[in-house]
Amino acid sequence: MKFYTLGGCDEAGRNMMAFEIGEEIIICDMGLQLSNLVLYNDAVDSMSLDEMIEKNIVADPKQIMDKKDKVKAIVVSHAHLDHVGAVQYMASLFNCPIYGTPFTIEVLKVLMKSARSVKEPLRNKFIKVNVNSSFTLPSGIEVEFVNVTHSIPQAAMIAMHTPEGVILYANDFKFDNRPALGQRTNYDRLKELNEEGIKLLVVDSVRSNLKRKTLSEIVVKEMLRDVFIETDIVNTQAVLITTFASHITRLKSIMELTAELNRKLVFLGRSISKYCKAARNAGIIDFKEKGVVIAESPSEVNKWLDMVNKNKKEYIVVCTGHQGEPNAVLSRIAEGRTPFELKEDDKVIFSSEVIPTQVNIEARQILDAKLETFRCKIFKDIHVSGHASREDHRDLLNMIKPQNICPVHGHVRLKEGMIELAEEFGYKRGENLWVLPDHEVKEF
Ligand SMILES: [Zn+2]
């Protein structure tokens, strides 16, 4: 069995890894490097794939291109863009289906409506596989989607049942024991996989330096309640919340809290609209049916911001822009490019954290400085991560006892926690603990 680290091993982003098992290759994930993507924005749609590779926006698949006919499946673990965002640009290099859970496939279909994809539609078939079920490749290898909790619906660990044992691709996950939407991680199945024997664990380690457990999403709902409803000693006018567009669970919590306030909920921005459509199409939640206004185009967004501005106490606004993206709704508000005027009695809630890349850090500093000039109330970091911390990783290792471990999803500095923990469990670097850079091939 050969493991190709095409992307996502040296950095948090553009995840793409391939496993060659006998005569077949399975590609797990095909993601974007979002911090490089935002540098080019709309120009990406007119770039060639080679240009996107050269600009480090997508992973470089060159290591497997001479055997591309062996690729029998592109399997996507969940719908975050750093895992699926490159499918629309790269999947057609391979003559095989794309497998994902229903929500993930619906997100891919919504993404495919970009100008470029309409011009060059993908030939690959989309195949939906529910969590906690599997499909079989021509050689008989079973590929299973094990339900895990993360910050997006229907995330899965991918278990590939090879003759040499199970390869478990666990990228990304957290262990949320009180998920606000969906089921808990399928711990029973993970224990069964341990009985079968796990040859290799490829594991999201981006938060492994944090010596704690990642808290449940239910905790964020209470944090939100605190700043949203109960921190209202002085009269609040407008409430603007910005969060990850793909975080359907978070949006649902906000909707439930809004109902307690008797205000109308308005979602503003293109990416929120896209993920809400996918959630509706996958039968997870239909926000529109529940009375939420969803506005997508800048003119529609402005129309609603004008209405909110005239009756600030009647609305709660959820908008894009938590990373300080220059053209997102919150940046446009902060620059006075919309009819909405921020005032001292307004609240701005960041239900997010800064994704620690240089581009994001700088963009957020600029946005924060602009917001502060309005002297409005600002609440930052009303958020818990979707990624496992050290104690979650400890639980995972105790449950599955893999023969080999390969930490991924981040620069080596971010993966140190996982390395330290694995060494605590008795794993040895170069023997059964593999810290691989991108563009490496490792035979097991
Ligand atoms: Zn993710």
Boltz pocket constraint, residues with backbone or C-beta under 6 A from the ligand:
constraints:
  - pocket:
      binder: B
      contacts: [[A, 78], [A, 80], [A, 83], [A, 150], [A, 172], [A, 386]]
      max_distance: 6.0
